[in-house]
Amino acid sequence: MTDATTAPRHWRRPPLFIRSRTTRIVVYGGALLYLVLALASIEVNWARVAEGMDRGSRFVEGFLVPDFTSRWRDIQLGLVESLTMTLCATVVGIAISVPIGIGAARNVAPLPVYWLCRAIITVSRAFQEIVIAILFVAMVGFGPLAGFLTLSFATIGFIAKLLAEDIEDIDEAQAEAVRATGASWWQQINYGIQPQVMPRLIGLSLYRLDINFRESAVIGIVGAGGIGGTLNTAMQRYDYDTAGAIIILIIAVVMATEYASSFVRKWVQ
Amino acid sequence: MPAATKDGAPFWRKRTSAAEWAGWLAWFALAVLFVLCFHVMTQNTIWAFAWDAPQQGADLIARAFPPRWSYVEHLWGPLWDTINIATLGTLLGTLIAVPVAFLAARNTTPSALILRPLALLIIVASRSINSLIWALVLVVIFGPGLLAGILAIALRSIGFVGKLLYEAIEEIDESQVEAVRATGAGGAQVLDYAIVPQILPAFAGITVFRWDINIRESTILGLVGAGGIGLQLQSSLNTLAWSQVSVIFALILVTVVVSEWVSSKVRHAII
């Protein structure tokens, strides 16, 4: 504080993000320049868009008046594939993730195991589901088996990473107490660690079930089975009534699983 | 702790018998459901193809290596497009998400009866549809290209940014709002001086985080024709040019890692 005569009479709000004036100008200027360049690189064929508006309105119509009946068999098949592959992949994925998650926790695993498990997690997280699906479809052929393998693989990275973080965050005193009784490594995991992370693991599993269904609705686009394939076919046939019905079904199932899983999570925790 | 007695002497058990039975029953039900689902799922599977997978995989790797690195010069343009799709899509999505979040937050919504459920519906609908499905729909309407990709990313981002932002708004410190209001500030001034400064770090963090996710998602939008590097991926896959596919995968991986690094740096700087 300076003395009263030279103190500023008006309060000026400090800048929100970057304190230094020059850096601020450079950053904002750079952002503006990027924006101009990026917007300039979009080429829009307005004639095509005008043409598409007609299709768009037909799509909205199809969405508002969905047609569940005429292709119900296809829709049903896709939905059953999506649901079965979601459940199977979540179960298998979690069964594989648990040992990997324990191995990736620094406080319970020896260093070489830790690095190996961390490597597995990184590989699983590096690519999104659709890319993995492309590879599995090339390996085992079209169909829900490829989708099942994809989702199982993707589940590992998610569950194992979060489980490992939970194990690293546990209350060490409890694990210590179990260790003090002369418990073996398995007993330490079972009595010192498992009770602490179990509610979180169940919560994460249900959350992953959610995610897996959402993803199962997409990987069908590259041929890995499920409702996404049915949707893709419907779109290619310009069959917007059916496409609308499928999208409504996807939203309904996603909302139902989300609601159910939040309910179960509350019940468990 | 629930205890049981055996031969008159109490001993420690983790759960009561009823709870134990319920637990085992739940596990058994899950196992049955799993077997059933697996059976239904693999009804039409041709196992000959599935058992063949290791050979197919080895074959794939043999064809993918060595990657045709010279192909990378055809990818700079699509990569630039991909980054633009992600960035402009995030920008557009955020622009729409901010008012939606203010309408959805319990403490800032003008009408809890009509506007709040409407805003929540927008958020849920946007979140339940994957950006690839948005892209599938938008390509039909706007034709293949960047515009469909940007809009797909934007539509998907509304739900994510909107949800996290409205939760941040609901968690603000109300006493600051009250203090600013006590000086006689109007609604807009309360927003500007009491609410916005409190949520700004969270907002910036959420946006950058979403941008990072969007970079990932925009790399594959081209599979359905919505522009970016996915288009090259699609055409390479169609011609079974696996040595080009491996180059594209490598480039996607580098881009994703860089964007993740940028996003975590920025988030650390802000929060």
Interface residues (C-beta under 8 A of the other chain):
Chain A: L16 F17 Y34 L35 A38 L39 S41 I42 E43 V44 N45 R48 V49 E51 G52 M53 R55 G56 F59 V80 E81 L83 T84 M85 L87 C88 V91 A126 F127 Q128 I130 V131 I134 L135 A138 M139 V140 G141 G143 P144 L145 F148 R214 E215 A217 V218 I221 V222 G228 L231 N232 M235 A243 I247 I250 I251 V254 M255 E258
Chain B: L30 L33 F34 C37 F38 V40 M41 T42 N44 T45 I46 F49 A50 D52 A53 Q56 G57 L60 W80 D81 N84 T87 L88 L91 V124 A125 S128 I129 N130 L132 I133 L136 V137 V140 I141 F142 G143 G145 L146 L147 I150 P197 L200 A204 R216 E217 T219 I220 L223 V224 L237 F249 I252 L253 V256 V257 I270
